[in-house]
Amino acid sequence: MRIHRILIVDDSLVIRDVLREFLRGRYEIDTAANASQALAAFARRSPDLILLDIRMPGVDGLSLLRSFRDTGMQVPIFVMTGYASLEVARDALDSGATAYLPKPFDLRHLDRLIADALGTAEVQPTA
């Protein structure tokens, strides 16, 4: 069985570390702190799913999401934000986000969403 690859894009080292630690062992994890690092990581090893923060310095997550979708990329992209609003959720989903996750979110819920998006058989128990 192939191990799926997830790219975590967030300017917060703490968020990247928490998500990497939570998902480690079940998925291969790549991380990026900004849009340019995300594009480089994507070019090196195409992910099966992307966790993408909206508010980042430089190119924001919604612009990066639109860029990915404009190229025809079909991988699931989950948009995360600490600045949740109905307008931002609508913009994200209209731009092609697979899921919208206001921070803080339940990691078990994230695990279920990832498993559903990747079509994995079942969610692994977490500690």
C-alpha positions in Angstrom: 0.0 0.0 0.0 1.4 3.4 -1.0 1.9 6.0 1.6 0.3 9.3 0.8 2.3 12.6 0.9 0.9 15.7 2.5 2.3 19.2 2.1 1.7 21.5 5.1 2.0 25.2 4.2 1.8 27.6 7.2 4.0 30.5 8.3 3.8 29.3 11.9 6.5 26.9 12.8 4.4 25.7 15.8 1.4 24.8 13.5 3.8 23.0 11.0 5.4 21.1 13.8 2.1 20.1 15.5 0.6 18.9 12.3 3.7 17.1 11.2 4.0 15.3 14.5 0.3 14.4 14.5 0.3 13.0 10.9 3.8 11.4 11.0 3.8 7.7 10.6 0.6 7.6 8.6 1.7 10.0 5.8 4.9 11.3 4.3 5.1 15.0 5.3 6.7 18.0 3.6 6.4 21.5 5.0 6.7 25.0 3.7 6.6 28.4 5.5 5.4 30.5 2.5 4.2 30.3 -1.1 7.6 30.1 -2.7 8.7 27.2 -0.4 5.4 25.5 -1.2 5.9 25.8 -4.9 9.4 24.4 -4.6 8.2 21.5 -2.4 5.5 20.8 -4.8 7.9 20.7 -7.7 10.2 18.3 -5.8 7.6 15.8 -4.8 4.0 16.2 -5.7 1.7 15.9 -2.7 -1.5 13.9 -2.5 -3.1 16.6 -0.3 -2.2 20.1 0.8 -2.9 21.8 4.2 -2.8 25.5 3.4 -2.8 28.5 5.7 -4.6 31.6 4.3 -2.7 34.4 6.0 1.0 34.3 5.2 3.4 37.0 4.5 4.0 37.7 0.8 1.6 35.6 -1.4 -1.4 34.6 0.7 -2.9 31.2 0.8 -6.0 32.1 -1.3 -3.7 33.4 -4.1 -1.6 30.2 -3.9 -4.8 28.1 -3.9 -6.0 29.9 -7.1 -2.5 29.4 -8.7 -2.6 25.7 -8.0 -6.1 25.3 -9.4 -5.3 27.5 -12.4 -2.7 25.0 -13.4 -5.2 22.2 -13.3 -4.0 20.6 -10.0 -6.7 18.4 -8.7 -5.3 17.3 -5.3 -7.4 18.0 -2.3 -6.5 21.4 -0.6 -7.6 22.1 2.9 -7.6 25.8 3.8 -6.8 26.6 7.4 -7.2 30.0 9.0 -7.1 31.6 12.4 -9.2 34.5 11.0 -12.4 32.7 10.2 -15.4 34.4 8.6 -18.2 33.4 6.3 -16.7 35.6 3.5 -13.3 33.9 3.8 -14.9 30.5 3.8 -16.9 31.3 0.7 -13.8 32.7 -1.1 -11.8 29.6 -0.2 -14.4 27.2 -1.4 -15.2 29.2 -4.5 -11.4 29.2 -5.3 -11.3 25.4 -5.2 -10.6 24.5 -1.6 -11.7 21.0 -0.7 -12.3 21.9 3.0 -12.2 25.0 5.1 -10.8 24.6 8.7 -11.0 27.5 11.2 -8.2 27.3 13.7 -8.0 25.8 16.2 -9.5 22.7 14.8 -9.9 19.2 16.2 -7.1 17.0 15.0 -9.3 13.9 15.0 -11.7 15.8 12.7 -8.8 16.7 10.4 -7.7 13.0 10.4 -11.2 11.9 9.2 -11.3 14.6 6.5 -7.8 13.6 5.2 -8.8 9.9 5.2 -12.0 10.7 3.3 -10.2 12.9 0.8 -7.5 10.3 0.2 -9.8 7.4 0.2 -7.9 5.5 2.9 -9.6 2.6 4.4 -9.8 3.8 8.0 -8.5 6.5 10.3 -5.7 5.3 12.5 -6.2 5.6 16.3 -4.4 8.6 17.8 -2.7 8.8 21.2 
